[in-house]
Amino acid sequence: MFSFLPKPIIGVINIIFCALNLLFCSVLVYIIAFFKLFSWGNYGIKLFDRLGTLIAQLFTFNNWWFFKITTRMRYEIQGVEKLKHNNWYLLAANHQSWADILVLEHAFAFKIPMLKFFMKKELLWVPLVGSSCWVLNFPFMKRYSREFLEKNPHLKGQDLETTKKSCERFKFIPSTMINFIEGTRFTQEKYQAQASPYDNLLKPKAGGAAFILEAMGDILKEMLDVTIVYPPSQHIAWDYFCGRFMKVVVDINVIEIDGNLRGDYIKDADFKIFFQNWLNQVWQQKDQRITEIKAKLNAEKN
């Protein structure tokens, strides 16, 4: 409907709508939070948690509906057919832009349990976003630099304890825990600084995924290896809002989790090496898929 407008105008319109949608849904979340304070017993808590999930789904639907009106962008989602809404999942994705979050929300809406992000504690103070995510039981983690931990060794391992406590809460209702394995957004500067062995990815960090698998135990049986590929862009988030992408590809590879992938990543040196090597193999296959998908997108463009 609005695709005739200049792309920057479309970008501004989409950003404003997403902000208003966030404000509207946050107000609904706060209402839920107020009544949740006066609920007694697990039944009441679970009821309001489910209502919160519905509001999060409403936020996703509203964004999808509006982007459909303002842009001609389409999604090619591969491998979503066998997913179930009553399962527990660990979702491991490559990370290029904060637009990745909107892409994942769209790709998995109403197909799997609500996506839960492990967020930096500093984001708790971001208006609307932080408080809403806190009410919706998103886990917040305090991150320390290596230099800080060397000076304060008693704080080492707190991330693990926070992960375990968060995962204990997730056991009561089907959840999808998202882990951006690279630990940061991909940029050419970071890629070169790492001397990454991959063509399209940063090196994977295994600790977070290993902690989640150990904490969740046998209830978590599958990992979703998700690959997001955009057309070539220097400013992915802005081009996404402007509707400059004709297609965004989301490739889903379901990996069965067996007992060999659960262990003490901190204390068991052999398991740590095994798990890191396993994740490196997963990342190597992902890197190859990205190369293939990019080649396909370029062929379609030409």
N, C-alpha and C positions, 0 to 999 in steps of 0.2 A: 504493500500500500504506500509506504514512504520511500521505497527504494529509488525513486526518481530524485530525491534530495541529494545535495552534496554529501559525500561521506563524512566529513567532519561534523556536519549538522546532525547526521544520524548518530554519530558517536556521542555527542553531547546529549541528545534526546534519550539514548539508551542508558547512559550513566545516570541521568536525572531519574528515569523510571526505576532503575535498580535501587537508587537511594530511597525513593519514596516507598517502594515495595519493602525494603528493609525496615523503614520506619513503621509502616503499617503492621508488618508481621512481628516486629519487636514489641509493639504495644500489646498485641495478642499474647505474646509469650509472657510479658509482665503480668497480665491478668491471670494467666495460668499459674504463674509463680506465686501470686498473692493467695489464691485458693489452696495451692499446694502446701503453704505454710500451716494451714489449719486442717490438713488432712491427717487422719490417724491410721496407722497400720500400713502394711505393704500394699494392700489392694488400692487404697487411695493414691499412694505414691505412683504405683504402676499406671493407674488410670490417667493421672496428669502427665506422666512421662509419655504416654501414647498420644495424648492430645498435643503435647509439644512436638511430637514427631509429625503429626498431621499439619501443624502450622509450618514446619520446615518444608514439607512437601508442597504446601500451598505457595511458599516463597519460590521454590523451584519451578512450579507450574506457571506462575505469573511471569517469571523471566522468560521461560520458553515461549509462552504465548505472545509476549510483546516482541521478542526478537524475530518471531515468525512473521509478524506484521511489518517490521522495519527493515528486515534484511532478507536476502535470498540464500543465506548460508544454510547448508544442510550438513547433517552428520552421517558418516558412514561408521556404524557400530557393528563390530564383528565379534561373535562369540558370546553374546548375551543370552542365547536361547535356553541354556540349561541352568541358569541361575535361579535361586529360590529365595522367597521373601522371608522364610522362617529359619534360615541358616545363619551361622556366624562366619564372618569372612575377615581376613587380613587383606587389604588392598594395597599393593605396592605399585607405585606409578613413577614415571619420569617426571621431572619438574622443570618447566621452562618459563612460566609466567603465573601471576595470580589469577589469570583467566582460566588456568587449569581447574580451579575449584568449580567454576560455573560449568565447564565442560563435563566434569565428572558428575556433578549434580544432575545435569541433563541426561547423560548417558545411562545412569543407573536409577533414575527416578521411578518409583513404584515397582522396581524389579528386585531389589535387595533391601535389607534393613537400612535405616538412616545412616548416612556417612558421618563418622566421628573423627575429627582431626585432633592430633596432639599439638597443642598450641603453646607458643611461648607465653610465659606468665605476664610479660609486659603488655600483651594484647588484651589482657583483662580490663585495662583502663581505656581502651578504645571505645568511644561512645557507640551505643547500640550493639555493635558486634561483640565486644567482650562480655557484657552483661548477659546478652541473649544466649551466647554459647555456654556461659556458666550455668544458666538456668536449665539449658538442655543437656547438662552433664558432660560437656566436652572437657577432656582433661587438660589442665594447664601445667606446664613444666617449667621449672627454673633452670636455665642453661648457664653453665659456668665455662669460662675459657680454661684451656690447659694451664696457662700461667697462674690463674686464680686458684685452681685446684692444687697446684704445687705449693702454694703458700697456705692453703687451707685444706689439707688432706682429709680432715674429718667430714667434709662435705661430699667427698667422692662416693658415688653410688646412690645419691639421692634421686637421680633420674630413674634408676631402676626401681626404687621403692615407690615412687609416684606412679610409674607404669603399672606396677603390680596392684596397687590400690585401685587405680582406674579400671583395670581389667576385671578385678573382683566385682565391681559394680556392673560391668557389662555382661556378666554371666547370667543375670536374671532376666534379660530380655535380648532377643537376637539383635546383633549390632555388626556394623562394618567399620573396622578401625583402619584408617588411612595412614600409611607411612610413606613419605617421599624419601625413598632409599638414599638418594644422593645427598640429602641433608640440606640442600640449598638449591636455588634456581640455577639452571645452566646458563652460563655466559661464556663467550670466547676467552675472556680474561681468566676466569676460573679454570676453564678447560686447559689452557696453556700452562697455567701455574701448577696444575696437578700433573701435567704430562700424562693425561689419561690414555690408557691403552685402547680406548674405544673411539669410534669415528663420530658418534652422535651423543655420547653420554659422559657424565662425570663418574668417578669411581663410586661404587656402592658402599654404603656404611651398614654393616650387618647388625650392630648392637641393638637398635630399636626393634627390628623385626624379630630377633632372637628372644628378646625380653618378652615381647607380646606372646609369642608361641609358647614360651615356658609358663607364663602367668595364666594363660587361658586354658592350658591343658588339652585334654582330648575333645573338649567341646568345639574347638576350632579345627576343622578338618580340611579346609581348602584356603589357598592363597590365590587371589586374583592378581595376576601379573598384567598390569594395564599399561598400554603404550599409547601415548597421545602424540599425534603428528599434525602440525599445522603446515600450510604452504609457507614458502620462504618469507621471512619478515624480520625487520630490525626492531619493531615495536609490537610485539604480539598482542598485548592487552588492548592497546589503542586500536589496532587493526581489527581485532575481534569485535569491539564495540561499534566500530564504524561499518562493520559488515563487509570488509574487503575480502574476507575468505569465502570462497565459493563452497569449500568442503573442508571439514575437520574430521580426521580419522581417529577412531578409538578402537584399538585392537585388544581383545581380552583373552588371555590364556589362563585356564583354570589348572592350578597345580595342587595335586593331592599332598596333604601333610601327613607324614608318618612319624613314628616314634623316634627315628634317627635324627629328626630335625628339632627335637626338643632336648634341651640340656642347659647346663649352667655356663653361660657365655663368659661370666666373670672369672670363675674359679677353675673351670676345666679347660686347660690350654689346648688339649687335643680336639675337644668339641669346637672351640673357637676357630681353630684352623679349618676344621671340616666344614663348619657352617659358612665361613667366609668364602671358601673355595666353591661351595655349592651355589652361593649367591652370585659369585663371579661368573659361573656358567650360565645362570639365568640371565644375567646382564649381557653376556656375550650374545646370547640368542636374541635378546631384545634389540641390541644394537644392529644385528643383521636384519631384523624385521623392519626397523626404522629405515634402513637403507633401501629395502625393497619397496616400502610404502612411498618413500620420497620419489623413487624412480617411477612408480606408477602415477603419482600426482603430476610429475613433470611431463610424462607421456600424454596424459589427458589434457594438460594445458596446451601442449604443442599440437 
